[in-house]
Amino acid sequence: MQEVYFVSGQAASGKTKFAKALAASRKLLILDLDDSLEWMIASNRSTINELGMENLLSYIGPERYKNLLERASAQFAQGKSLVI
């Protein structure tokens, strides 16, 4: 049976450490919101110049979450269990 776990919390609260431990104990694939951050920054250079780096994350936030859910759906469709 496939499993999907969502881990969320405040910055620097131990989410990554917890997700890695959970993934190791249950043989899960980890998908992180920041996995695609470099790509999104690179593809939004004009927005960075316009808004500044401080405002970029709030501007691309919805796109980042959409990308994460699309990647998770694709992995789940392939039969993989996940921690997101």
N, C-alpha and C positions, 0 to 999 in steps of 0.2 A: 504494500500500500504506500502511495506517495504521501509525503509530508511537506508542509510549507509552514515556516515560522517567520513572523515579522518581529524584528527587534528595533525598538525606537527609544529615544531618550535624549536628555540634554547633552550638549557638547562635552567631551572628556568625561563621560559618566561610565565608561567601560563597555560600550556597545560592541566594539570590534573584538575585544578580548572575550566577551561572553559569546558572541556569534562564532568565533573560531573554536571555542571549547565545545559549543553545541554541535557545530558542524563535524568536528572530529569524533565526538561520541556517537553521533547518529549517521555518519557517512553522508553528509549533506553538502551540496554545492552552495557556496556563499556568493550572493550578488549584493554589491554595495552601491549606494547612490553615487558615490564618488568615483566608481569605476570608469565612468564616461566623462568626468569633469574636464580632463585635458582636451578631449575632442570637442566638447562644447565651448570651451574657452577659445580654442583655435578657430572654430567656425563662427564665433561671435566677436571677432576683433573690432569690427566697426562699432558694435554696440558698446564695447569696452571704452573705445575712444570717445564715444558720445556720452555715456552715462558714468563712466569711471568703474574701476574694478569693484569698489565697495557696493555698488548697486547692481552689479551683474548677476549675482546669485539670486536675488529676489526677482529679477527680470526673467531669468531662464529657469526659475524654480519649477513651474508647471511642466516645461519641456523635459527637465531632468527626471521628474517623477513618472511622466508618460513613458520615457525611454526605459526606466527601471522596470515598470510593469510589463512593457512589451518584451523585454529580455527575459523576465521571469515567466511570462506566459509561453514563450518559445521553448524554454528549458523544461517547463512542466509538461508541455505537449510531447516532448521527447521522452517523458517518463522519469524525469529526474526529480528528486526531492530537494528542497531549497531552504536556506535561511536567508532572509532579505533584511 
